[in-house]
Amino acid sequence: MADDSLTAQAARLARRLERIPAEIVAGVQPALVQCADRTAQVARSLAPKEEGDLAASITVTPPGATTPAYTEGGGRRTAGPNQALVTAGGPGVRHGHLMEFGTKPHVNGGLFAGTQHPGTEPQPFMLPAARLTEDQNRRRIGRAVAQAIRNSGQSQ
C-alpha cells in the first residue's frame, strides 16, 4: 500500500520536479504562494473569532522558507521548492489543532488537576479552507506550469 501522507506526496512530487528545469520550477513558485495566500485568507475567515488571535496567527511560508516558531513543526519545517505552507499558531496561540479537531472528555492536570473537562466540539477551519480553494488552486498552478513551459521554450 502506498504511503499517501503529505510528506510522501511532496517527496514524490519533488523527485518528479528534479527532472524539470529550474527555470520552470521558479516560474511556478509565485502561483504556489498566491494559492497559499488564498487558502490562508479563507482559513482566517473560517477560524473561530472568540478572541481573533487564532485567525491572526495564520501565516504562509513560501518555498525555501522555514515555518514560524509555535506552528506545527515550527522552526523545523522548511518548505520545499514546490511547496508553500499554511500554518496557524504563535507564542500565545497554541490551540489551533484543538479547535480544528476538538478534544475528548478528560481529567485535567496542572492548575485544575483532578477536575473533569467535558471535551470540545471540533471547529474546523484549515481543512475546509483547503477543500474550498483546492479546485481554484489546481487551475492556477496548472496555468502557471503551462506558462512557465511556454516561457522556457521561448528563451532558448
N, C-alpha and C positions, 0 to 999 in steps of 0.2 A: 504494500500500500504506500502510495506516495505521501510525503510529508507536505501538507498544504498550509503550514504556518506562514505568516507574513515574512518571516526571516528566510524561510526556504524559497518562497516565491521570489523575493527580492534577490536572493543569491542566484537563482536560475536566470532571472532577467539580467542580472549583472554579467553573468557568463555570456549570454547572448549579445549584450551590448559591447562586450570587449571586442567582438568581431566587427563592430560598426565603427567607422571613422570618428575620431574625437570631435571633428567639426559638426557632425550630425548630433552627437550627444549634447554638445554645447548649445546647439540650436533649439533643442527640446527643453532645456532647463528652465527658461523663462515661463514656458507653459506649465511646467510642474509646479512652480511657485505660485502662478496665478490660480491653478486648481486648488492648491493647498490653502491659499488665501480665501478662496470662495467657500471651501469646506469649513474653515475656521470661522468665517462670518456666519454661516448657517448654525454652526455649533454654539456660537455666542448667543444667537437669537433663541436657541432651544434650551440653553442652560438654565437651571433654576435660578431665580433672581432674588432670593430672600435677602442677601446682602450685596449681590452683584460681584463679589470677589472672584467667584469661580469663572464666570463669563469673561471677566477682565484678564484672567490668567491664561487664557487660551492663546497659544502662540504658534507660529510657523517657523520651522527650522529648514533653511534652504539646503540644496545639495552641497555636501562638503563641510557643513557646519555641525556643531555639537549641540545637543539639546540643552536647554537651560537646567540649572540645578532645581531640585524639588519636583521635576516632572518624572514620568515613568522612565527609568533609566537615565535620569537627569545627570548631565555632565559626563556620561559614559557612552552615550549612543551618538554616533556620527552618521549623518545621512549620507548615503552613497551618491554617486554621480547621477543616478536615476531615481532619486527619492527626494521628496520634500515632506517633512514630518509635521503633523499637527498634534500638539500636546497641551495638556492642562495641568496647572499647578504652579505654586510659588512658595515663598517662605511661610506665609500664613495660610496657604491654600493647599492642603494635602489630602483633600477628601473627594477629589473628582471621581475616583474609582468607586467610592462608596455611594455616591449619588447615581452614577451610571448603572451599577449593578445591584444596589440595595444591600442590606445586611440581614442576616438571620438573627432570631432572638438569641441572646447570650447573657452570661453573667459578667458584669463589669469588673474591671480591675482598677488599679490606680486610686484616684481620689474618691471614687464611688464604689470601691471594692465590695463585692458581695451583692450588689443590687442587680435586679433583673432588667435588662434592656429588651424592649419588645421587638426590636428589629425595625428596619425601614424599608419602604417600598422603593423599587428602582425608579429613577427619574432619568431615563436615558437621554443623552444629548449628542454624544460623539458618534455612536453607531448610526443613529438616524440621519445625522448630518452627512456622514459618508454615503449612506444609501441615497439620500435625496440629491446629492451632487454627482453621483457616480456616472450617470449617462452623459451629462454635460462635460464632465472631466475627461471621459474617454474620447468624446468628439474633439475637444480642444487639443488633447495630446496627439490624437491621430492627425489633425490638421497640421500641428507643429512638426510632427515627424515627416509628413509629406512635403511641407515647405522646406525643411532642413535638407531633405534629399534633393529637391529641385535646386536649392541654392548651392549645394555642394557640387552638383553636376555642372552648373554654370561657371563656377570658379576655376574649373580645370582647363 
